[in-house]
Amino acid sequence: MDLLRTLLFVPADSLKKMAKARTVDPDGFIFDLEDAVAPSRKVEARSMLLAELNTLESTAKLWVRINSFRSGLWRDDLAVAVHPKVSVISLPKCEDPDEIAQMDQSIADCEAALSIPRGQIRLHLILETAIGVLRVQELARASERVSALSFGAQDYAAEMGVGLFANVSGEFVVPRSLVAMTAQAFRLQAIGGVFTNLEDVNGLIEDTERGIREGFTGKTLIHPAQIEPVHRAFRPSEQEAVWAREVVQAFEAAKAEGSGVLVVRGRMVDEPILIQAHRILRRVEAHS
């Protein structure tokens, strides 16, 4: 599984922002056909996105957020979003496992029409409603294509009656943790939601670090200026990296000696600690 720390949203109807995206280096882009595009510009956005995908050369992963299942627009979106260069379709406002299964089949039909291997296009489910969060486990198992989960705080806040002018991403510990927990349980990517205050860099870093503690492995962004601070937040400290290497080396030495007792820096360590050390080293490698 690719380690994606940063996924930058790019409005699919903005030539200026798509051109800007070619000059920055997040781990991935999410070309947006949903919230960032006005209803009157949906058709134009699809045409612009197709042109961009046909010409874009990038080492970053390319995702596309389509409109929700219940919008009635998703089939037209899929006709563009299922593309040889696209690895993941982001589906907002997920609530019904049957809708995910139907989406799976429609993607398969598009893959077949374009001679794309079946199953190459994965699904990123965004949980943005109370019922969606409560059904997160069912949704995660609704299709083998599901590879990532996110919690959408802004829409969730609106449904729950929380003021939209505050940064609400830190207010929903339970639903955020439930989404992250489910992602980890099913070996999926846990992608944190956006931080909307572009002037609050410290808040962005704190929000990212909170997500890491909750089990999120990446974060969605709304502006290129957020890439570097988020990468920095995901970068383990030198102290963490040294500790992780010590743990891995100690386990390897103990295994070679046939020892079941392991002590690192005066503390007993076991298999869960080894897993944590390997995760830290994967984050170190992502920054190398």
VEXVO-597288 format. One line per field, with one value per residue (C-alpha): residue number from 1; residue in three letters; y, z, x. Coordinates in Angstrom, 1 decimal, padded with zeros to 4 digits, m for minus. Example, Ala and Ser with C-alpha at 12.3 -4.5 7.8 and 13.67 -1.06 7.14 Angstrom:
REM residues 2
n	1_2 .
res	Ala_Ser .
v	m004.5_m001.1 .
w	007.8_007.1 .
u	012.3_013.7 .
***
This chain:
REM residues 288
n	1_2_3_4_5_6_7_8_9_10_11_12_13_14_15_16_17_18_19_20_21_22_23_24_25_26_27_28_29_30_31_32_33_34_35_36_37_38_39_40_41_42_43_44_45_46_47_48_49_50_51_52_53_54_55_56_57_58_59_60_61_62_63_64_65_66_67_68_69_70_71_72_73_74_75_76_77_78_79_80_81_82_83_84_85_86_87_88_89_90_91_92_93_94_95_96_97_98_99_100_101_102_103_104_105_106_107_108_109_110_111_112_113_114_115_116_117_118_119_120_121_122_123_124_125_126_127_128_129_130_131_132_133_134_135_136_137_138_139_140_141_142_143_144_145_146_147_148_149_150_151_152_153_154_155_156_157_158_159_160_161_162_163_164_165_166_167_168_169_170_171_172_173_174_175_176_177_178_179_180_181_182_183_184_185_186_187_188_189_190_191_192_193_194_195_196_197_198_199_200_201_202_203_204_205_206_207_208_209_210_211_212_213_214_215_216_217_218_219_220_221_222_223_224_225_226_227_228_229_230_231_232_233_234_235_236_237_238_239_240_241_242_243_244_245_246_247_248_249_250_251_252_253_254_255_256_257_258_259_260_261_262_263_264_265_266_267_268_269_270_271_272_273_274_275_276_277_278_279_280_281_282_283_284_285_286_287_288 .
res	Met_Asp_Leu_Leu_Arg_Thr_Leu_Leu_Phe_Val_Pro_Ala_Asp_Ser_Leu_Lys_Lys_Met_Ala_Lys_Ala_Arg_Thr_Val_Asp_Pro_Asp_Gly_Phe_Ile_Phe_Asp_Leu_Glu_Asp_Ala_Val_Ala_Pro_Ser_Arg_Lys_Val_Glu_Ala_Arg_Ser_Met_Leu_Leu_Ala_Glu_Leu_Asn_Thr_Leu_Glu_Ser_Thr_Ala_Lys_Leu_Trp_Val_Arg_Ile_Asn_Ser_Phe_Arg_Ser_Gly_Leu_Trp_Arg_Asp_Asp_Leu_Ala_Val_Ala_Val_His_Pro_Lys_Val_Ser_Val_Ile_Ser_Leu_Pro_Lys_Cys_Glu_Asp_Pro_Asp_Glu_Ile_Ala_Gln_Met_Asp_Gln_Ser_Ile_Ala_Asp_Cys_Glu_Ala_Ala_Leu_Ser_Ile_Pro_Arg_Gly_Gln_Ile_Arg_Leu_His_Leu_Ile_Leu_Glu_Thr_Ala_Ile_Gly_Val_Leu_Arg_Val_Gln_Glu_Leu_Ala_Arg_Ala_Ser_Glu_Arg_Val_Ser_Ala_Leu_Ser_Phe_Gly_Ala_Gln_Asp_Tyr_Ala_Ala_Glu_Met_Gly_Val_Gly_Leu_Phe_Ala_Asn_Val_Ser_Gly_Glu_Phe_Val_Val_Pro_Arg_Ser_Leu_Val_Ala_Met_Thr_Ala_Gln_Ala_Phe_Arg_Leu_Gln_Ala_Ile_Gly_Gly_Val_Phe_Thr_Asn_Leu_Glu_Asp_Val_Asn_Gly_Leu_Ile_Glu_Asp_Thr_Glu_Arg_Gly_Ile_Arg_Glu_Gly_Phe_Thr_Gly_Lys_Thr_Leu_Ile_His_Pro_Ala_Gln_Ile_Glu_Pro_Val_His_Arg_Ala_Phe_Arg_Pro_Ser_Glu_Gln_Glu_Ala_Val_Trp_Ala_Arg_Glu_Val_Val_Gln_Ala_Phe_Glu_Ala_Ala_Lys_Ala_Glu_Gly_Ser_Gly_Val_Leu_Val_Val_Arg_Gly_Arg_Met_Val_Asp_Glu_Pro_Ile_Leu_Ile_Gln_Ala_His_Arg_Ile_Leu_Arg_Arg_Val_Glu_Ala_His_Ser .
v	000.0_003.4_005.7_008.9_011.7_014.5_014.6_018.0_018.8_020.5_022.0_020.3_023.4_025.7_025.8_028.1_025.8_022.7_024.5_025.4_021.8_020.8_022.9_021.4_018.0_016.4_012.6_012.7_014.9_014.7_016.3_017.5_017.3_017.7_020.5_022.7_022.8_024.8_022.9_025.0_024.0_020.2_019.4_021.8_020.4_016.9_018.0_020.0_017.1_014.7_017.0_017.4_013.6_013.0_015.4_015.3_013.6_013.2_010.8_011.7_009.5_010.8_010.5_011.9_012.9_012.4_013.6_011.4_008.4_010.2_013.3_011.6_012.9_010.0_008.0_010.9_011.6_008.0_008.2_010.7_009.6_006.0_006.6_004.7_007.4_007.4_005.1_005.9_007.3_009.3_008.9_011.5_011.1_007.3_005.8_002.6_m000.6_m001.4_001.9_001.0_m002.4_m000.8_001.7_m001.2_m002.8_000.5_001.1_m002.5_m001.7_001.4_m000.5_m003.1_m000.4_001.1_m002.2_m001.3_m004.4_m005.1_m003.9_m001.4_001.5_001.6_003.4_006.1_006.4_009.7_009.4_012.7_011.9_010.3_007.2_006.9_006.9_004.3_002.1_002.5_m001.2_m002.3_000.3_m000.7_m004.3_m003.5_m003.8_m005.2_m001.9_000.0_001.1_004.2_005.9_009.5_011.4_014.6_017.0_019.9_018.1_016.1_019.4_020.8_017.7_017.8_021.5_022.7_026.2_026.0_029.1_027.3_024.8_021.7_019.0_018.6_018.5_015.0_012.6_009.7_009.6_010.4_007.7_005.2_005.9_005.6_002.4_000.8_001.6_000.1_m003.0_m003.7_m002.6_000.4_003.9_006.4_009.8_012.8_015.6_019.1_022.0_025.1_027.9_028.7_031.3_029.0_026.9_025.9_024.7_022.7_021.0_020.3_018.9_016.7_015.4_014.8_012.7_010.7_009.9_008.7_006.4_008.5_007.8_010.8_014.1_015.9_019.5_022.5_024.7_024.0_026.0_023.2_020.5_021.3_021.7_018.5_016.6_018.0_016.8_013.3_013.2_011.3_013.0_011.9_010.5_008.5_007.1_006.1_004.4_002.5_001.3_000.1_m001.9_m003.6_m004.4_m005.8_m008.0_m009.3_m010.1_m011.8_m013.9_m015.0_m016.0_m017.8_m015.4_m014.6_m011.8_m008.4_m005.2_m001.9_001.1_m000.7_m001.5_m004.8_m004.7_m007.1_m007.6_m004.5_m002.3_m003.9_m003.0_000.6_000.7_m000.5_002.1_004.9_003.6_003.5_007.2_007.9_006.2_008.3_011.4_010.1 .
w	000.0_m000.9_002.0_001.1_003.7_001.6_m000.9_m002.4_m003.6_m007.0_m008.5_m011.8_m013.3_m012.7_m015.3_m013.1_m010.1_m012.2_m013.7_m010.2_m009.2_m011.7_m009.8_m006.4_m005.0_m002.6_m002.5_m004.4_m006.0_m005.7_m008.7_m007.4_m009.4_m006.2_m003.7_m005.5_m008.7_m009.0_m010.4_m013.5_m014.3_m013.8_m017.5_m018.2_m015.3_m016.6_m020.0_m018.4_m016.1_m019.0_m020.9_m017.8_m017.2_m020.9_m020.7_m017.1_m016.4_m012.6_m010.1_m007.6_m007.2_m009.0_m007.4_m008.5_m006.1_m007.9_m006.9_m004.3_m005.3_m004.6_m006.6_m009.9_m011.4_m010.5_m013.6_m015.8_m013.5_m013.7_m017.5_m017.0_m013.6_m014.6_m016.5_m016.9_m014.9_m012.0_m009.1_m006.8_m007.0_m003.9_m003.1_m000.7_001.7_001.8_003.7_001.9_001.3_m001.6_m003.3_m002.9_m004.5_m007.4_m007.8_m007.9_m010.8_m012.7_m012.3_m013.6_m016.7_m017.3_m016.8_m019.3_m021.9_m021.5_m021.3_m017.7_m015.6_m013.4_m009.9_m010.8_m009.8_m006.0_m003.8_m001.1_001.0_002.8_005.8_006.3_008.0_011.2_009.5_007.4_010.4_012.2_009.2_008.5_009.0_006.6_004.1_004.4_003.5_000.7_m002.0_m002.4_m004.2_m000.9_000.0_002.0_004.5_005.6_008.0_006.6_009.5_007.7_006.4_009.6_011.6_009.5_010.2_013.9_014.2_015.1_013.9_010.6_011.1_013.7_012.8_013.8_012.9_016.5_018.0_016.8_018.5_018.5_014.8_013.7_015.8_014.7_011.1_011.7_013.8_011.0_008.5_010.6_011.3_007.6_006.5_004.7_004.5_007.0_005.4_007.7_006.6_005.6_007.9_006.6_008.3_005.7_008.0_011.0_010.3_013.9_014.0_010.8_012.4_015.6_013.7_011.7_014.8_016.5_013.5_013.7_017.3_016.3_013.7_010.5_007.9_005.6_005.3_002.6_001.9_000.3_m000.6_m001.8_001.2_003.5_001.9_003.6_007.2_006.9_005.6_008.5_011.0_009.6_009.7_012.8_015.0_015.0_018.5_017.3_014.3_016.5_018.9_016.1_014.6_018.0_018.5_015.1_015.6_019.0_017.7_014.9_017.4_019.8_017.0_015.9_019.5_020.0_022.9_023.8_026.3_024.9_026.6_024.9_026.9_030.1_029.1_028.1_024.5_022.6_019.2_019.3_020.0_017.0_014.8_016.0_015.3_011.7_011.2_012.3_009.9_007.0_007.8_007.9_004.5_003.0_003.8_002.5 .
u	000.0_001.3_002.1_000.2_000.8_m000.7_m003.5_m004.2_m007.7_m007.7_m010.9_m011.5_m013.0_m010.0_m007.3_m005.3_m005.3_m004.6_m001.6_m000.5_m000.8_001.8_004.4_003.9_004.7_002.2_002.1_m001.2_m003.8_m007.6_m009.2_m012.5_m015.8_m017.9_m018.0_m015.4_m017.4_m020.7_m023.7_m023.6_m020.0_m020.2_m020.2_m017.4_m015.4_m015.6_m014.3_m011.4_m010.5_m010.3_m008.0_m005.8_m005.6_m004.7_m001.7_m000.5_002.7_003.2_004.8_002.1_m000.9_m004.0_m007.4_m010.8_m013.6_m016.9_m020.3_m022.3_m024.3_m027.6_m026.6_m027.6_m024.3_m021.9_m022.3_m021.3_m018.4_m017.2_m017.1_m014.2_m012.8_m012.1_m008.9_m005.6_m003.8_m006.3_m005.7_m008.6_m012.1_m013.2_m016.8_m018.4_m021.3_m021.2_m024.1_m025.3_m023.3_m025.6_m024.7_m021.0_m021.6_m023.4_m020.5_m018.1_m019.9_m020.1_m016.4_m015.8_m017.9_m015.8_m012.6_m013.6_m014.5_m011.1_m009.1_m008.1_m007.5_m010.5_m009.9_m007.1_m009.3_m009.8_m012.3_m011.8_m015.0_m015.7_m017.9_m019.7_m023.0_m024.0_m025.5_m022.4_m020.1_m022.4_m022.2_m018.5_m017.6_m020.3_m019.2_m015.6_m016.5_m019.0_m016.4_m012.9_m012.0_m012.2_m008.7_m009.1_m011.5_m011.9_m014.1_m015.6_m015.9_m017.5_m020.6_m020.9_m020.8_m023.6_m025.7_m025.0_m025.7_m022.2_m021.2_m019.6_m017.4_m015.2_m012.5_m014.5_m012.0_m010.8_m014.3_m015.3_m013.0_m015.4_m016.4_m012.8_m011.4_m014.1_m013.2_m009.5_m010.0_m012.0_m009.4_m006.6_m008.8_m009.3_m005.8_m007.0_m005.5_m006.9_m006.9_m007.5_m009.9_m009.1_m008.0_m009.7_m007.9_m005.2_m003.5_m003.1_m000.1_000.4_m003.2_m002.7_000.3_m001.6_m004.5_m002.2_m000.4_m003.8_m004.7_m001.5_m002.2_m005.7_m004.3_m004.6_m001.8_m002.4_m004.3_m006.3_m005.3_m006.9_m003.9_m000.3_001.0_m000.2_002.0_005.3_003.9_001.9_005.0_006.9_004.3_004.4_008.2_009.3_011.8_015.4_014.9_011.9_013.9_016.9_014.6_012.7_016.0_017.2_014.0_014.2_017.8_017.2_014.4_016.6_019.4_017.0_015.5_019.0_019.8_016.5_015.7_012.1_013.0_013.8_014.9_015.6_016.8_015.9_012.3_010.7_009.4_007.2_005.5_003.2_006.2_008.0_004.9_005.1_008.8_008.3_005.6_007.9_010.6_008.2_007.4_011.2_011.6_008.8_010.9_014.2 .
***
